[in-house]
Amino acid sequence: MARKVVGLAAVALLAMAFMAASAKAGSVLPKAPNLDFSSQTTGKGGSQHSGGYVGYTPGLGNDLSITGAPIFQLQEPSDHHTAGCPAGRCSITDGSLNIFTGGCMMGCKGPVGGSESAFFSGQGSSVTITGAIPGLGISSDSTKLLQGYFVNLSNPNGPAVSASLNSAGSKNAKVQGTGGIDGYLMITYIDPTIIQMLGLNGTIGEGYITEMYFNLNFLMNQAGLSTWDGSLTGSDILVVATPEAASLILLGTAFLAAAWFGRRRMHQ
């Protein structure tokens, strides 16, 4: 048992090392009012909702994409409550999350033992949330609410995003058919109406994404070409708006991925 704990802790430290530059750059969320976008429905007892499409074809230079994943709620800062947002929960209609990671740099050949750890460049990457927030007076469902892109802080030529992908045939039964990502993100835009209505500081910011997990299938056709596809099981995006010219966001999903890597290595 002690061996398992030590092994898992070591993998978690590796994940933290991957994110260390973010901490040095001050990207840990400051104590300030934050915005919380999530796929959880509003109201007491609201639950997370899966959806959208996760796609990736193993191969050098190919990107992983998440398109049309649902976003249902914006949680206001704890010290601010808008009349149109009961209990501080602003309902988002037709909310959509789209992510593109940039091309794969390492671990791009497909799963070994039913699992794959792939690393992506972040070049040409993006994270975008769109939707309407009637409680804040945002009526168009095509409104861009948040936008940013991935970046590697410590090495501009190194990977900016990592992904853990597990097929139904993974040797580890606990993670079969699941996946997750982590990486750094620079936020470039937050909708000005959100900033104005909630009395925040600026239209860029810093924060992180949690619960960015997938349900996945791994398929191979007769020509020997393989693909991953599935849906997002849930998302939770925390952002602190700032007036600086540029800020960095830490995506906080590395811990689940680290646990998967650790468990897989322990079983090997």
Number of C-alpha atoms within 10 A of each C-alpha: 6 7 9 14 11 12 18 20 15 14 20 20 15 14 19 16 12 21 22 15 16 21 14 11 12 13 21 15 19 12 7 13 19 23 21 19 26 26 28 21 20 22 14 8 8 11 12 18 18 19 20 17 18 23 18 18 21 21 19 16 14 17 25 24 19 22 19 19 24 29 29 24 24 25 21 21 18 11 9 14 17 15 11 15 19 14 16 19 23 25 25 27 19 16 25 24 23 19 22 21 29 24 22 28 21 17 18 20 15 19 20 13 14 17 26 21 21 24 27 28 25 28 20 13 22 19 21 18 22 24 24 22 26 16 17 19 12 18 14 14 17 14 15 17 22 23 21 21 23 30 25 22 20 16 10 12 12 16 27 29 27 27 22 23 30 31 25 17 16 20 17 21 12 12 22 19 20 23 28 25 27 27 27 28 30 23 27 18 17 22 17 15 15 21 17 13 14 19 12 19 16 19 22 26 28 24 26 23 23 21 21 20 21 26 24 24 21 21 13 10 8 6 6 7 11 17 15 20 18 20 22 27 22 22 22 19 20 23 23 26 23 20 12 11 10 12 20 27 27 24 22 21 21 25 18 20 24 21 18 24 20 20 19 18 14 13 9 8
